[in-house]
Amino acid sequence: MTESVIYARDYRHLKPVKVVLEEGVIQSINLCDETDASLPIIAPGFVDLQINGFQGIDFNHYPFSEEQVEHAVRQLWQHGVTSWLPTVITAVPDTIGKSMAVLARACERSQWVGEAIPGFHLEGPFLSPQDGPRGAHPQSEIRPPDTGLFDEWQQLAKGRIRILTLSAEWPETAEFIRRYKNDDVLFSIGHTAATPAQIDEAVEAGASMSTHLGNGAHLQLPRHPNYIWQQLADDRLACTMIADGEHLPISVLKVFIRAKGEQAILVSDVTSFAGLAPGYYHSHIGGEVMLSENGRLSLRDNPQLLAGSARSLLEGVNYLLRSSLVDLRTAIDMASVRPARQLSLPQQGGLTAGAPADFILFQYDPSQGIRLSSCWKKAQKVWGDETQDADRLTELRQPVEFSHERNREGASNPPYQ
């Protein structure tokens, strides 16, 4: 049994705490007498419910490999993401099935991938066929909810499809939700042109979330009623939103956050272009795209039109902080404990005794946001800047020691940082 101690400042109140880690979980966290103001801040690791790809790896363009999934896990640690859901969008049914099978094998092949990926997000193909709400999803593959197809995909995924984004406008939607609502699947309304009555029917059946509300919509809507107001007003629906400074203006983010309160959640919805160098790229969905120096992804021939998201969840948190929309604790919670709560993950405990020791250490400047120094998964440092880490260990007054023995299941500690 290996026990380690970390001294840091708790993100919730910035007071020094002593965090005791044991067997991959937080054994205790208590205030301490440490007076060093330069101690790093500790917070729960980020939980991203919607990642389409990262650093050239695209879960929406088959084939991709199990090794590429593992590479994405490692790269996302550098952005503080300790748990996330690979997202597969509308495609030919056979392609969706093959993608799910690769993701499932990747989770079984590596303990660290399985720990980082608690499930998959299927966004489509049961979406609105209308231009606007459909977004970039291929119209030829849009279809009403189909239990036979979903059963096939869930079998190939080894039961790991945890979120299904679908439109409430199909006559079959409510019955479809009722059939699977007890199967550990979260139903999220998105890419929809549904009426308020249809949305209410889907929520009554068991839908409990809205996918990137405010995006995947018509350019113009009736003042009221409309499907955005209806979802925003329904307290039974949590709301995910993309806070990359491009998909939603500050005024909309402010209204969504105020309306949803504790149910306001951040997602990145990043594409495979996130983490790549600025330049011109080819997208199998949007054609030629341009990734700017500041991380904006747009169509090459029409820079006014977005071609997806390329900014990580960390950048979404920092956007909220730099815009003074929320305080540090709220921004962190929107990207960690709140999304974990939607899936009833143990990470929803955050920094509490008994919760997984998935956390980040960072410095914070209100004008700049968060600057990560290290990322930890199950009490193991899986990423950290060596220079910053050396400073951190000095600040901690006590080195953190870990055993490199194999655990009971025979899986070794991560061979990379």
Backbone torsions as a table, in degrees:
resi	resn	phi	psi	omega
1	MET	NA	127.6	-177.9
2	THR	-111.7	126.8	178.2
3	GLU	-116.8	139.9	178.1
4	SER	-138.3	159.6	-175.7
5	VAL	-129.0	136.0	174.8
6	ILE	-125.5	134.2	172.8
7	TYR	-106.6	129.8	-178.7
8	ALA	-160.0	-179.1	175.3
9	ARG	-103.5	130.3	-178.7
10	ASP	-71.5	129.1	-176.8
11	TYR	-61.4	-21.1	-176.1
12	ARG	-76.3	-27.9	-178.5
13	HIS	-143.8	-3.9	177.4
14	LEU	65.2	17.3	175.1
15	LYS	-88.5	148.1	179.9
16	PRO	-63.3	139.2	178.5
17	VAL	-135.3	155.1	172.8
18	LYS	-107.3	119.7	-177.4
19	VAL	-111.2	119.0	179.0
20	VAL	-101.3	126.4	-178.2
21	LEU	-112.1	139.6	179.2
22	GLU	-153.2	129.3	177.0
23	GLU	53.1	39.4	174.8
24	GLY	81.7	2.2	179.5
25	VAL	-126.6	166.0	174.9
26	ILE	-82.0	116.2	179.0
27	GLN	-79.2	-40.9	178.9
28	SER	-159.5	155.3	173.4
29	ILE	-143.5	120.6	-174.5
30	ASN	-141.1	150.7	174.1
31	LEU	-60.8	147.7	179.8
32	CYS	-137.0	177.6	-174.6
33	ASP	-93.9	8.6	179.8
34	GLU	-57.6	134.1	-175.3
35	THR	-113.9	-0.5	-177.5
36	ASP	-72.4	112.6	-177.4
37	ALA	-71.3	-13.0	-178.6
38	SER	-90.1	5.0	176.3
39	LEU	-55.4	143.3	176.2
40	PRO	-67.0	161.4	175.0
41	ILE	-93.9	139.9	177.6
42	ILE	-111.8	138.5	-179.7
43	ALA	-150.0	161.6	177.4
44	PRO	-62.3	148.0	174.3
45	GLY	-65.4	154.5	-176.9
46	PHE	-75.8	148.6	178.0
47	VAL	-123.4	110.8	-175.9
48	ASP	-106.3	118.6	-176.4
49	LEU	-84.5	-1.0	-173.2
50	GLN	-152.6	95.3	177.9
51	ILE	-129.0	112.3	-178.8
52	ASN	-83.1	-17.3	-179.1
53	GLY	168.9	176.1	-179.9
54	PHE	-164.9	136.4	174.6
55	GLN	49.2	52.2	175.9
56	GLY	87.1	-6.3	179.0
57	ILE	-97.8	125.8	-171.5
58	ASP	-122.3	111.0	178.5
59	PHE	-76.3	-5.6	179.6
60	ASN	-105.4	11.3	179.2
61	HIS	-137.8	93.1	-179.3
62	TYR	-77.8	140.6	10.4
63	PRO	-93.9	154.1	165.7
64	PHE	-136.5	164.7	-170.4
65	SER	-111.3	164.5	175.6
66	GLU	-62.6	-36.9	179.1
67	GLU	-64.5	-35.6	178.5
68	GLN	-68.1	-35.7	176.2
69	VAL	-62.2	-44.0	178.8
70	GLU	-63.6	-39.1	177.4
71	HIS	-60.9	-42.1	178.2
72	ALA	-61.3	-40.0	176.9
73	VAL	-56.3	-48.1	-177.5
74	ARG	-64.7	-41.3	-178.6
75	GLN	-67.2	-36.6	-179.1
76	LEU	-70.7	-25.5	173.3
77	TRP	-57.7	-33.9	-179.2
78	GLN	-67.8	-13.8	177.4
79	HIS	-109.8	13.4	175.9
80	GLY	80.7	8.0	-178.3
81	VAL	-89.2	110.3	-177.7
82	THR	-99.8	-18.2	176.1
83	SER	-142.3	140.1	-178.6
84	TRP	-162.0	160.9	-179.1
85	LEU	-113.2	112.3	170.6
86	PRO	-58.2	136.7	-175.6
87	THR	-114.8	124.0	178.6
88	VAL	-109.0	129.6	-176.3
89	ILE	-104.4	-177.3	-178.2
90	THR	-52.3	131.7	178.4
91	ALA	-162.1	-179.0	172.5
92	VAL	-57.3	135.3	-176.3
93	PRO	-50.0	-40.1	-179.7
94	ASP	-64.8	-35.5	178.7
95	THR	-67.4	-42.2	176.7
96	ILE	-59.3	-45.4	-179.9
97	GLY	-61.2	-44.2	179.8
98	LYS	-65.5	-37.9	178.0
99	SER	-64.0	-43.2	178.6
100	MET	-62.2	-38.7	-179.1
101	ALA	-65.5	-41.0	178.6
102	VAL	-64.6	-44.2	179.1
103	LEU	-61.2	-41.5	179.5
104	ALA	-64.3	-42.4	178.8
105	ARG	-64.3	-37.6	178.9
106	ALA	-62.7	-39.4	179.5
107	CYS	-67.9	-34.8	-179.7
108	GLU	-78.8	-29.0	-175.4
109	ARG	-73.3	-35.2	-175.3
110	SER	-128.0	127.3	177.5
111	GLN	-60.2	-38.1	-176.5
112	TRP	-70.6	-34.2	175.4
113	VAL	-68.0	-44.3	178.5
114	GLY	-61.1	-35.9	178.3
115	GLU	-70.5	-36.6	-176.2
116	ALA	-79.2	-26.0	-175.1
117	ILE	-115.6	96.6	-178.8
118	PRO	-79.8	-3.1	179.7
119	GLY	170.7	-178.6	-178.6
120	PHE	-119.4	154.9	176.8
121	HIS	-114.2	120.7	176.1
122	LEU	-103.1	111.8	-178.6
123	GLU	-105.8	91.5	-174.5
124	GLY	109.7	179.4	0.9
125	PRO	-89.9	12.3	-174.9
126	PHE	-87.2	58.1	-173.5
127	LEU	-114.1	178.4	178.1
128	SER	-69.2	137.2	176.7
129	PRO	-82.5	-4.1	-174.4
130	GLN	-78.0	143.2	173.7
131	ASP	-61.5	139.4	-175.8
132	GLY	103.0	-79.9	176.9
133	PRO	-58.7	-33.9	-179.1
134	ARG	-65.8	-27.2	-178.2
135	GLY	63.7	-135.2	-177.9
136	ALA	-92.1	5.1	-179.9
137	HIS	-69.8	132.7	-176.7
138	PRO	-63.7	124.5	-176.1
139	GLN	-62.1	-31.7	-176.5
140	SER	-64.1	-21.5	-177.4
141	GLU	-107.9	1.6	176.0
142	ILE	-70.1	138.1	-176.6
143	ARG	-155.5	161.9	176.0
144	PRO	-70.7	160.7	178.4
145	PRO	-52.1	133.6	-174.2
146	ASP	-132.5	110.4	-176.7
147	THR	-65.9	-35.9	179.8
148	GLY	-62.2	-46.1	178.6
149	LEU	-64.7	-45.3	-177.6
150	PHE	-63.1	-40.9	177.4
151	ASP	-59.9	-41.2	-179.8
152	GLU	-64.5	-45.7	-179.7
153	TRP	-65.9	-39.7	-179.7
154	GLN	-66.5	-35.0	177.6
155	GLN	-66.1	-43.7	178.1
156	LEU	-66.3	-30.4	178.3
157	ALA	-81.1	-0.4	-176.9
158	LYS	58.3	36.9	176.9
159	GLY	76.8	15.5	-173.6
160	ARG	-94.4	1.8	174.7
161	ILE	-72.0	110.6	-175.2
162	ARG	-103.8	-26.6	177.8
163	ILE	-128.0	133.2	173.0
164	LEU	-123.5	116.2	173.7
165	THR	-89.6	127.3	-178.8
166	LEU	-147.4	162.5	177.8
167	SER	-88.7	145.7	178.8
168	ALA	-86.4	0.4	-172.5
169	GLU	-83.3	-14.0	-179.6
170	TRP	-76.8	138.8	177.8
171	PRO	-58.9	-25.6	-177.6
172	GLU	-83.4	-9.7	-168.4
173	THR	-60.8	-50.6	-174.6
174	ALA	-61.0	-45.1	179.9
175	GLU	-66.3	-37.1	176.9
176	PHE	-60.2	-46.0	179.7
177	ILE	-62.7	-44.4	-179.2
178	ARG	-60.8	-34.3	-178.1
179	ARG	-65.4	-35.9	-171.6
180	TYR	-111.3	0.4	-171.3
181	LYS	-63.9	-20.5	178.2
182	ASN	-97.5	10.6	-177.6
183	ASP	-101.9	27.5	177.5
184	ASP	64.1	31.1	176.7
185	VAL	-113.4	130.1	175.7
186	LEU	-94.2	125.6	179.1
187	PHE	-98.4	126.6	-176.7
188	SER	-122.5	132.1	179.8
189	ILE	-83.3	127.4	179.2
190	GLY	-162.8	163.0	-178.6
191	HIS	46.9	54.8	-172.0
192	THR	-122.9	150.2	170.2
193	ALA	-120.7	27.3	-174.1
194	ALA	-67.8	153.5	172.9
195	THR	-77.8	161.9	175.3
196	PRO	-55.3	-38.0	179.3
197	ALA	-64.9	-39.3	179.0
198	GLN	-67.7	-38.1	176.9
199	ILE	-63.7	-44.2	179.4
200	ASP	-62.1	-39.6	178.9
201	GLU	-63.7	-40.6	179.5
202	ALA	-66.5	-38.5	179.1
203	VAL	-68.2	-41.2	176.4
204	GLU	-59.8	-34.0	-179.5
205	ALA	-74.9	-23.0	177.8
206	GLY	138.9	-1.3	175.1
207	ALA	-63.0	139.1	-173.5
208	SER	-134.5	7.3	-177.9
209	MET	-152.1	158.5	172.4
210	SER	-115.0	132.6	-179.1
211	THR	-88.4	127.2	-178.4
212	HIS	29.2	64.5	-178.4
213	LEU	-56.2	138.3	-179.8
214	GLY	94.7	-11.8	175.1
215	ASN	-120.3	159.9	-171.6
216	GLY	66.7	56.0	-174.6
217	ALA	-146.1	165.1	174.4
218	HIS	-63.1	151.8	176.7
219	LEU	-66.7	-30.5	178.2
220	GLN	-130.7	139.9	-179.4
221	LEU	-131.5	157.5	170.9
222	PRO	-59.3	149.1	178.3
223	ARG	-54.6	-47.9	177.3
224	HIS	-171.6	144.4	-4.5
225	PRO	-80.4	162.6	170.9
226	ASN	-154.5	171.2	-171.3
227	TYR	-72.7	-19.8	175.8
228	ILE	-76.1	-48.1	177.5
229	TRP	-57.2	-42.9	-175.9
230	GLN	-62.3	-44.6	179.0
231	GLN	-70.1	-37.2	179.8
232	LEU	-64.6	-36.0	-175.9
233	ALA	-82.5	-17.3	-175.1
234	ASP	-83.8	109.9	-177.1
235	ASP	-67.9	-10.8	178.1
236	ARG	-81.6	-11.1	-177.8
237	LEU	-104.7	122.5	166.1
238	ALA	-73.6	163.6	-173.3
239	CYS	-133.8	118.3	171.6
240	THR	-94.5	147.4	-178.0
241	MET	-145.6	151.7	179.3
242	ILE	-99.1	114.4	-177.2
243	ALA	-108.8	60.0	-178.5
244	ASP	-100.1	5.3	-178.7
245	GLY	82.0	1.3	-177.7
246	GLU	-122.8	-45.6	-172.7
247	HIS	-74.8	-31.8	179.6
248	LEU	-137.2	134.0	176.0
249	PRO	-70.9	161.7	-177.4
250	ILE	-56.8	-40.2	-177.6
251	SER	-61.6	-39.3	179.6
252	VAL	-70.0	-44.4	176.8
253	LEU	-56.5	-43.2	-178.5
254	LYS	-62.1	-44.2	179.6
255	VAL	-65.4	-45.7	179.7
256	PHE	-59.6	-45.4	-178.5
257	ILE	-63.9	-42.5	179.8
258	ARG	-67.2	-38.9	-177.0
259	ALA	-71.4	-38.5	-173.7
260	LYS	-92.3	-20.0	176.5
261	GLY	56.4	-123.9	-177.4
262	GLU	-66.6	-11.7	-179.7
263	GLN	-99.9	12.4	174.7
264	ALA	-86.2	124.1	-170.9
265	ILE	-130.5	141.5	175.1
266	LEU	-93.9	140.7	165.8
267	VAL	-131.6	158.1	176.9
268	SER	-92.4	-38.0	-174.0
269	ASP	55.1	33.5	-175.9
270	VAL	-68.7	149.8	175.6
271	THR	-99.8	-178.0	-178.8
272	SER	-64.7	-14.0	-177.2
273	PHE	-82.1	-12.3	177.0
274	ALA	-63.6	135.2	179.2
275	GLY	87.3	-3.1	177.9
276	LEU	-91.1	163.3	177.7
277	ALA	-70.5	150.8	176.3
278	PRO	-57.1	146.6	179.4
279	GLY	156.1	-168.5	-179.9
280	TYR	-102.0	136.9	-177.9
281	TYR	-137.9	164.7	175.2
282	HIS	-107.2	130.1	176.9
283	SER	-109.9	133.7	-180.0
284	HIS	-69.8	-13.5	178.2
285	ILE	-97.4	-51.1	-172.3
286	GLY	-103.5	0.1	-178.3
287	GLY	82.8	-138.3	-177.9
288	GLU	-79.6	127.8	-178.0
289	VAL	-127.6	162.9	-179.3
290	MET	-126.5	127.6	174.8
291	LEU	-104.7	114.7	-174.5
292	SER	-80.9	172.5	178.9
293	GLU	-60.6	-33.3	-178.0
294	ASN	-91.5	8.6	174.5
295	GLY	90.8	10.0	177.8
296	ARG	-82.5	129.6	-179.7
297	LEU	-107.6	120.4	-176.3
298	SER	-141.3	168.8	175.1
299	LEU	-68.3	137.0	-176.5
300	ARG	-63.0	-41.1	-176.4
301	ASP	-84.9	-10.7	179.4
302	ASN	-145.3	79.5	-174.8
303	PRO	-59.3	-14.6	178.8
304	GLN	-73.0	-19.9	-177.5
305	LEU	-99.3	127.3	178.5
306	LEU	-70.2	149.6	177.3
307	ALA	-118.6	24.4	-178.9
308	GLY	119.9	-172.7	-178.9
309	SER	-107.3	143.4	178.1
310	ALA	-133.1	16.5	-179.9
311	ARG	-114.5	133.2	-173.9
312	SER	-71.9	172.2	178.3
313	LEU	-62.2	-35.0	175.9
314	LEU	-58.3	-42.0	179.2
315	GLU	-68.3	-32.1	174.3
316	GLY	-65.1	-42.9	176.6
317	VAL	-60.0	-46.7	-178.8
318	ASN	-66.0	-32.0	177.0
319	TYR	-64.5	-43.4	177.0
320	LEU	-60.9	-41.3	-177.8
321	LEU	-69.4	-45.7	179.9
322	ARG	-65.6	-28.1	179.1
323	SER	-85.8	-2.0	179.5
324	SER	58.2	33.5	179.2
325	LEU	-79.5	-32.6	-179.2
326	VAL	-145.1	168.6	175.8
327	ASP	-86.4	175.6	-175.5
328	LEU	-59.1	-46.5	-177.2
329	ARG	-61.3	-44.5	-178.2
330	THR	-64.4	-43.2	-179.6
331	ALA	-60.8	-43.7	178.8
332	ILE	-64.9	-45.5	-178.6
333	ASP	-62.1	-36.7	179.3
334	MET	-63.5	-22.9	-177.9
335	ALA	-109.1	6.0	-175.8
336	SER	-137.9	-82.5	-172.8
337	VAL	-68.7	-33.0	-179.0
338	ARG	-68.1	-48.7	175.8
339	PRO	-63.7	-35.3	177.9
340	ALA	-63.6	-34.1	179.9
341	ARG	-65.3	-33.8	-179.3
342	GLN	-61.7	-32.8	-178.9
343	LEU	-103.4	7.8	-178.8
344	SER	54.9	38.4	177.4
345	LEU	-76.5	150.3	176.4
346	PRO	-61.1	-20.3	177.9
347	GLN	-65.6	-13.3	179.3
348	GLN	-65.1	-15.9	176.2
349	GLY	-69.9	-21.0	179.7
350	GLY	62.7	-134.3	179.4
351	LEU	-89.9	75.4	178.2
352	THR	-138.3	154.1	178.3
353	ALA	-59.7	133.2	179.7
354	GLY	94.0	-13.7	179.1
355	ALA	-81.3	154.3	176.1
356	PRO	-56.6	142.7	179.3
357	ALA	-83.3	63.0	174.9
358	ASP	-103.7	109.4	-175.2
359	PHE	-153.5	168.4	176.3
360	ILE	-123.5	152.2	171.8
361	LEU	-116.6	137.8	-175.7
362	PHE	-159.1	166.7	169.1
363	GLN	-107.2	154.3	-174.1
364	TYR	-133.5	126.7	173.9
365	ASP	-121.5	116.9	-176.7
366	PRO	-53.7	-29.5	-178.3
367	SER	-83.1	-20.4	-177.0
368	GLN	-113.5	-29.2	-177.3
369	GLY	103.0	-152.6	-175.1
370	ILE	-90.3	137.1	172.3
371	ARG	-121.2	107.3	-176.2
372	LEU	-66.7	143.2	170.6
373	SER	-113.4	-30.4	177.4
374	SER	-161.7	161.0	179.6
375	CYS	-131.3	136.8	-173.9
376	TRP	-126.8	136.5	178.5
377	LYS	-128.2	120.3	-179.1
378	LYS	51.8	45.3	176.0
379	ALA	71.7	8.2	176.8
380	GLN	-107.4	132.8	175.5
381	LYS	-75.1	110.2	-176.4
382	VAL	-98.3	-13.6	172.8
383	TRP	-157.6	143.3	174.8
384	GLY	-174.1	139.8	175.1
385	ASP	-68.6	127.8	-172.9
386	GLU	-63.5	-40.6	-179.8
387	THR	-66.6	-48.6	179.1
388	GLN	-63.3	-36.2	-177.5
389	ASP	-67.5	-37.5	177.5
390	ALA	-62.2	-41.8	176.4
391	ASP	-62.9	-41.1	-177.4
392	ARG	-62.6	-42.1	-178.9
393	LEU	-64.6	-32.7	175.7
394	THR	-66.8	-43.1	-179.3
395	GLU	-64.5	-31.7	-176.2
396	LEU	-71.6	-14.6	179.2
397	ARG	69.9	-9.5	-176.1
398	GLN	-150.1	122.9	-179.4
399	PRO	-64.8	148.9	176.4
400	VAL	-92.7	124.7	-175.7
401	GLU	-113.2	138.2	178.2
402	PHE	-131.9	144.9	173.6
403	SER	-80.6	139.0	176.1
404	HIS	-103.6	17.7	174.3
405	GLU	-71.7	157.0	177.2
406	ARG	-72.8	147.5	-179.7
407	ASN	-80.0	-176.6	-174.2
408	ARG	-61.6	-31.0	-178.9
409	GLU	-83.3	-4.1	178.3
410	GLY	87.9	6.6	179.9
411	ALA	-90.6	133.1	-177.6
412	SER	-81.6	166.2	174.7
413	ASN	-66.4	159.2	-174.8
414	PRO	-60.8	130.9	-177.0
415	PRO	-85.0	14.7	-177.0
416	TYR	-143.6	155.1	175.1
417	GLN	-140.1	NA	NA
